[in-house]
Amino acid sequence: MFSSRQKAEVHIEKQASWLKYPHKLNLYDQPPLEDITVEEFESCAIDRLRVLAEIESSFARNRPFDELKTITLAQCEKYLPMASNTAITVDRDAQRWKDVVGHFVLRLAFCRSEELRRRFVKAELTLFRVRYDNCSPSEIKDFLESRDFGWTQVDGAEKTKYFTQLRALSIQKAAPQQKAPPTDVEHLEEFHKVRWTRVPDLVERRKVFLQGGWAYVPAREQASIVFQEFQSRLENSLEMTAKALPRLDEDTRLIPILENLSQGFLAGVPSEWSAPEGSGEEIRADMIDELSRKHFPMCMRNLHDNLRRDHHLKHFGRLQYGLFLKTLGLSIEEALLFWRRSFSGYTDDQFNKNYKYNIRHSYGLEGRRANYPGKSCQQILTSDQPGSNDSHGCPYRHFSPDNLQTALLSMYASQGLTTADLPEIITTVKAGHYHVACTRVFEITHAMQGVKKGEGIGGGESVTHPNQYTTTSRQIERALVESVKMEVDGDVHMET
Amino acid sequence: MEPSSPEVMLAFYRRLYPFKSIFRWLNHEHAPTRLFTNREIAFTLQSDVYLRYNSFITAEEFKKQTCNLNPTRFEIGPVYTARPRDKKTVRPAAFTPVQRELVFDIDMTDYDSIRTCCQGADICKHCWGFIGAAVHVLDAALRDQFGYKHLLWVYSGRRGIHLWVSDQEAMGLTDEQRRSVVNYLTVVQGGKEQHKKVNVRVGTRDLPPSVQAALEPLVDIFSDLILADQDCFKSDDGWEELLKLIPDATIAKELRKKWLAEEDRSSQEKWDDLKEAVKEHTDKKTPERAKMKAALEDIILQYTYPRMDAEVSKHRNHLLKAPFCVHPKTGRVCVPIDPAQIDKFDPERVPTVGKLLRELDAATAESGTEEHSDWEKTSLKPYVDMLDKHAAGLMDEVRRGKLATDMTW
């Protein structure tokens, strides 16, 4: 007997077969053949790119898969929603069509170099995994049955023959106190047989039984075969696309779009800026003076002081400082205000003509509209070395030792840095460990807030990004304020 | 005379080295294919200059160039998308490795921490037992589990052994797949500072099926090689190392006391003591007994399971010394070995280049002529025959494969 809900589902699933794209999951073996507008061509791709860029940045931050999954699904919800077949009120075909178009446009954009292909495959595969993980068992079953994955189910005779070996795999996962391992063939889980070369990751981890080059894959690892299939198909298609791409050169409308898309991915960007977790507030132009004294790493503090003194910064200085402020949460309006006020010696006309475009450009509002991230320590240390009149770069690296000592004292003496701390910092700098020196300064200047030597910016981590320095510093301050508040509240509570 | 002076080497290449057989083995067919023409050969010259990216169209050209350069040895690399000799003229993207035998390298140095007879570069009949154990396990695993048939084992000339797998599928493996094979087959892991080097179980459960399969032959080898031949637990250091692998502190303490008191107990006796102590201290079918049983199995694996040089196998473009080259230090020829006869193999009885040339001189003195394939008159013959037979098997398979595709018409 079916309950009415189950009946409805059966009905819907039948209906789903009328859809052009009957499954949420797709191996993308059929390119879309319909006419599409150039706008759609671009917008589908950009939306998908936002999702993929988020996946890439999750890798860069070493997020565990579960966290990555949550974030990716949230991003998908925003830019690339995909309803399951049970959502009959939604135009599922339109959603899935957008998914397919986006995928194929990005293939064109990312097939052109080995490096781009590798990154694209990795991001796409992760997206596929996230979606696969998020599908209901019945959706997965339908999807798996919809096509031939080239596996054979292991029959009873073979199961009997290799019973001990297969059983040894079956019990690997179950915790010891859980139900006893299966004692007869009947209770053994399902196994599928494929050539071992299709599941190298499972072979490597000894999750399969190997016999004569065939891998016996237990049901719970079946997804691996699908992922492998997805990956190898995509790799092959990308290479084919790369070979066919030169013939597309005639189309002058598409090439610039594709060019832009792949550039965006290379810069590690196009996810829209969102404030780093935990800060959650925008900053305003008039807050920057105070923030710089309390929370900025030396490189930014130095740029700020220079800007105040000279009412001007040279190009790379503006770039380094401007992107830092943007990443800190300074909106474009506030940024224009901040820079306008800081460049007090210039007329409105001069400012608008010479600087405004640049500022808007760094916010992704001009030119190729890339949303540049704040520069990391590595970039600051290695690229665009400062010339003789420049004030950007990393003071620990680009200052002479004497100047460094003077500057350290004048900037951070009020926060607890003394001459006694200098020899240690200078030794570290001389050994070339600039980020260690910076981290040590962070520890010294936050000692009053309870940061101990060796803790770095939390858990022993050292500074790798100026924004990380500032964000952590602000977090520490906020936590302190809140704990004080709590204490006060607690006292009041006790008295009543 | 030096075992491998330039004059000796030149005579060896001109009269003895089986270029034809090597060609057939690499090429899988009689007519030259990309498997040979796009294959990298790297020469090490007498002056220690390393010449990479050589390639040849025919076996004759290969021989001619080898005699011209007269290298101390040469290595075989992958099959590329273009001819390696044209490397400078093709786009870098159009020059990538595509095929390569799956190769393994086992070297005695990885066993230095457990062998008691020799150290470093030395090798003797005794320590060859470790290589023998490795060959048994690897040969069986690759044939049974991976289903490969065309395995060529080659003595490396001094203290190790190479394996070349030439099956179609094995030739085409990607680097990623090669890495999986190696990691799948690697059981003994960890450096000097890690005592327990076998950690392949999930918790305390049974060994994975592949390792279980390897364990069975190793139990006997352990008793012959480790307990009897090498007597690994005889010395204080030896048995201390063993006790570190025992998870039960009471048992370890008791044994330490006993072995300190009776200094001259042999390894066999100590192993029996250990098994006795396990029986005494743990009851049948308890988790404690299972834990100790697992520990003993892991010890057997740690002392006998193959220790491979993993890096050699992981990348298609790794170069490996060609069979029948002469080891410059020992003068021995890198001859193929029949895995079934591995236990009878004695590295000290492998023909040296000097010996072969003397045999040749004796033989030509009789007939008075100098001919091609002079190796037939020397003790190199059985080894070349072995390679020829191996190559014939490969060529047979290619021929049958072609026939099958023709039948589809």
HADDOCK unambig.tbl for C-alpha pairs under 7 A between the chains (distance, minus, plus):
assign (segid A and resid 165 and name CA) (segid B and resid 209 and name CA) 5.25 0.50 0.50
assign (segid A and resid 168 and name CA) (segid B and resid 206 and name CA) 6.86 0.50 0.50
assign (segid A and resid 168 and name CA) (segid B and resid 208 and name CA) 6.61 0.50 0.50
assign (segid A and resid 168 and name CA) (segid B and resid 209 and name CA) 6.74 0.50 0.50
assign (segid A and resid 172 and name CA) (segid B and resid 202 and name CA) 6.47 0.50 0.50
assign (segid A and resid 197 and name CA) (segid B and resid 177 and name CA) 6.55 0.50 0.50
assign (segid A and resid 200 and name CA) (segid B and resid 177 and name CA) 5.50 0.50 0.50
assign (segid A and resid 200 and name CA) (segid B and resid 180 and name CA) 5.53 0.50 0.50
assign (segid A and resid 201 and name CA) (segid B and resid 180 and name CA) 6.54 0.50 0.50
assign (segid A and resid 203 and name CA) (segid B and resid 180 and name CA) 6.20 0.50 0.50
assign (segid A and resid 203 and name CA) (segid B and resid 184 and name CA) 6.21 0.50 0.50
assign (segid A and resid 204 and name CA) (segid B and resid 180 and name CA) 4.28 0.50 0.50
assign (segid A and resid 204 and name CA) (segid B and resid 181 and name CA) 6.44 0.50 0.50
assign (segid A and resid 204 and name CA) (segid B and resid 183 and name CA) 5.45 0.50 0.50
assign (segid A and resid 204 and name CA) (segid B and resid 184 and name CA) 4.65 0.50 0.50
assign (segid A and resid 205 and name CA) (segid B and resid 184 and name CA) 6.58 0.50 0.50
assign (segid A and resid 206 and name CA) (segid B and resid 184 and name CA) 6.19 0.50 0.50
assign (segid A and resid 206 and name CA) (segid B and resid 208 and name CA) 6.87 0.50 0.50
assign (segid A and resid 209 and name CA) (segid B and resid 209 and name CA) 6.71 0.50 0.50
assign (segid A and resid 210 and name CA) (segid B and resid 145 and name CA) 4.92 0.50 0.50
assign (segid A and resid 210 and name CA) (segid B and resid 146 and name CA) 6.67 0.50 0.50
assign (segid A and resid 211 and name CA) (segid B and resid 144 and name CA) 6.00 0.50 0.50
assign (segid A and resid 211 and name CA) (segid B and resid 145 and name CA) 4.16 0.50 0.50
assign (segid A and resid 211 and name CA) (segid B and resid 146 and name CA) 6.29 0.50 0.50
assign (segid A and resid 211 and name CA) (segid B and resid 147 and name CA) 6.92 0.50 0.50
assign (segid A and resid 212 and name CA) (segid B and resid 144 and name CA) 5.28 0.50 0.50
assign (segid A and resid 212 and name CA) (segid B and resid 145 and name CA) 4.83 0.50 0.50
assign (segid A and resid 212 and name CA) (segid B and resid 146 and name CA) 4.92 0.50 0.50
assign (segid A and resid 212 and name CA) (segid B and resid 147 and name CA) 3.64 0.50 0.50
assign (segid A and resid 213 and name CA) (segid B and resid 145 and name CA) 5.79 0.50 0.50
assign (segid A and resid 213 and name CA) (segid B and resid 146 and name CA) 3.82 0.50 0.50
assign (segid A and resid 213 and name CA) (segid B and resid 147 and name CA) 4.62 0.50 0.50
